[in-house]
Amino acid sequence: VNTLGVMLLIFTPLPYMDASASWAFRSRWQRALVGAAGMIIELFLAAIAAMVWANTGDGLVHSLAFNVMVVGSVSSLLFNGNPLLRFDAYYILIDILDIPNLYQKSAQQWFYFGDRYLLGTPGAQSPAQDRWEWWWMTSYGVLSFFYRLMITVGIVMFVLDQWFVVGLLMFSVAFYTLNGMPLYKFY
């Protein structure tokens, strides 16, 4: 592991590491296991914290155990464990499917649909190599867009409730990122 650190996700510090050295493995299953290692550790720590929380009374240890349990399990399942976001499960999925850059190719697939069917460009070509890849790119593009939208709206609503001005700023950035940038790239 060459890089480790802590990132802020919804103002919550979460550890991360760069596991790109696993790309040297020939087996996609070995690469997938390395990608899953972080989630396995998070869930393991959340399980230990759940046992500590269940066996302690009110106090600092009880509160810390509860926070570790919730953050470890929720972040693992909603963020790292969901292949629709480009975190651990996404890289596991692309290793298992053997479709590198699925997110970018899915975006290209949807730009192809817009170019071909909205603008009527007859020479537009899909980035998919075969029907199986076409199905994965099309499905992944739709599902990941709506999941990102749902997560973004949830985060913005939470921040709006806590800090209104910061929430408005986040809304503006999110709106531009989800709508403005793709439209700009399209034209």
C-alpha positions in Angstrom: 0.0 0.0 0.0 1.6 3.2 -1.2 -1.0 5.7 0.0 -3.3 5.9 3.0 -5.2 8.7 4.5 -8.4 10.1 5.9 -11.0 11.8 3.7 -14.1 13.7 4.8 -17.4 12.3 3.6 -20.4 14.3 4.7 -18.1 15.9 7.3 -17.2 12.5 8.7 -13.6 11.4 8.7 -13.2 8.0 6.9 -9.9 6.2 6.2 -8.9 5.2 2.7 -6.0 3.5 0.9 -4.7 3.2 -2.6 -5.0 -0.5 -3.6 -4.1 0.0 -7.3 -1.1 -2.2 -6.9 -3.6 -5.1 -6.9 -3.9 -4.6 -10.7 -0.7 -6.6 -11.0 -2.6 -9.7 -10.1 -3.6 -11.8 -13.1 -6.7 -13.2 -11.4 -9.7 -10.9 -11.4 -10.9 -12.7 -8.2 -7.7 -11.8 -6.4 -8.1 -8.2 -7.5 -11.7 -8.3 -6.3 -10.7 -9.7 -2.9 -8.1 -6.9 -2.4 -10.9 -4.4 -3.3 -13.2 -6.0 -0.7 -10.6 -6.1 2.0 -11.4 -2.5 3.2 -15.1 -3.2 3.4 -14.5 -6.5 5.3 -12.3 -4.7 7.8 -14.9 -1.9 8.2 -17.7 -4.4 8.8 -15.5 -6.4 11.2 -14.8 -3.2 13.2 -18.5 -2.3 13.1 -19.4 -5.8 14.4 -16.9 -5.4 17.3 -18.3 -2.0 18.1 -21.8 -3.4 18.0 -20.8 -6.0 20.6 -19.2 -3.3 22.8 -22.2 -1.1 22.4 -24.6 -3.9 23.4 -22.6 -4.7 26.5 -21.9 -1.2 27.9 -24.1 1.3 29.6 -24.4 5.0 29.0 -21.1 6.8 28.7 -18.2 7.7 26.4 -17.4 4.1 25.4 -21.0 3.4 24.7 -21.3 6.5 22.5 -18.1 5.8 20.6 -19.0 2.2 20.0 -22.4 3.3 18.6 -20.8 5.8 16.3 -18.2 3.3 15.0 -20.9 0.7 14.5 -23.1 3.1 12.5 -20.5 4.8 10.5 -18.6 1.6 9.8 -21.7 -0.3 8.6 -23.5 2.5 6.8 -20.4 3.8 5.0 -19.5 0.2 4.0 -22.9 -0.6 2.6 -24.2 2.7 1.1 -20.9 4.0 -0.2 -18.1 1.5 -0.5 -20.3 -1.5 -0.9 -22.4 -0.1 -3.7 -21.0 -0.5 -7.2 -23.0 2.5 -8.5 -20.5 4.8 -6.9 -16.9 4.8 -7.8 -15.6 3.3 -4.6 -14.5 -0.2 -3.6 -17.5 -2.2 -5.0 -17.3 -0.4 -8.3 -13.7 -1.6 -8.8 -14.7 -5.1 -7.7 -17.5 -5.1 -10.3 -15.3 -4.0 -13.1 -12.7 -6.6 -12.2 -15.4 -9.3 -12.1 -17.1 -8.2 -15.4 -13.8 -7.5 -17.0 -15.1 -4.1 -18.4 -12.5 -1.5 -17.4 -13.7 2.1 -17.0 -17.3 1.0 -16.9 -18.4 4.4 -15.5 -16.7 6.4 -18.4 -17.9 3.9 -21.0 -21.5 4.1 -19.6 -21.3 7.9 -20.0 -20.0 7.5 -23.5 -22.9 5.0 -24.2 -25.5 7.6 -23.1 -23.7 10.4 -25.1 -24.0 8.0 -28.1 -27.7 7.6 -27.5 -28.1 11.4 -27.4 -25.9 11.9 -30.5 -27.6 9.1 -32.5 -31.3 9.5 -31.5 -31.6 13.1 -30.3 -29.3 14.8 -32.7 -29.8 12.2 -35.5 -26.1 11.6 -36.3 -26.2 8.5 -38.5 -22.4 7.7 -38.1 -22.5 7.7 -34.3 -21.1 4.4 -32.9 -21.7 2.8 -29.5 -18.6 2.2 -27.4 -19.8 -1.3 -26.6 -17.9 -4.2 -28.2 -20.8 -6.7 -28.0 -24.4 -7.1 -26.8 -23.4 -8.1 -23.2 -21.2 -5.0 -22.8 -23.9 -2.8 -24.4 -26.4 -4.1 -21.8 -24.0 -3.4 -18.9 -23.1 0.1 -20.1 -26.6 1.1 -20.7 -27.9 -0.3 -17.4 -25.0 0.9 -15.3 -25.3 4.4 -16.8 -29.0 4.8 -15.8 -28.7 3.1 -12.4 -25.6 5.0 -11.3 -27.0 8.3 -12.4 -30.2 7.9 -10.3 -28.3 6.5 -7.3 -25.8 9.4 -7.4 -28.7 11.8 -7.7 -30.5 10.2 -4.7 -27.3 10.3 -2.6 -26.6 13.9 -3.6 -30.1 15.1 -2.8 -29.9 13.3 0.6 -26.6 14.9 1.5 -27.7 18.3 0.3 -30.9 18.1 2.2 -29.0 17.0 5.4 -26.6 19.9 5.0 -29.4 22.4 4.2 -31.1 21.4 7.4 -27.9 21.9 9.5 -26.2 24.8 7.7 -28.5 26.6 5.2 -25.9 28.7 3.4 -23.5 25.9 3.0 -26.3 23.7 1.8 -27.3 26.3 -0.9 -23.7 26.3 -2.0 -23.6 22.5 -2.1 -26.8 22.5 -4.1 -25.4 24.9 -6.7 -22.2 22.9 -7.1 -24.2 19.6 -7.3 -26.7 21.0 -9.8 -23.9 22.2 -12.1 -21.9 18.9 -11.7 -24.9 16.7 -12.4 -26.6 18.8 -15.1 -24.4 21.6 -16.4 -21.2 19.7 -17.0 -22.8 16.8 -19.0 -24.8 19.3 -21.1 -21.6 21.3 -21.8 -19.8 18.1 -22.8 -22.7 17.0 -25.0 -22.6 20.2 -27.1 
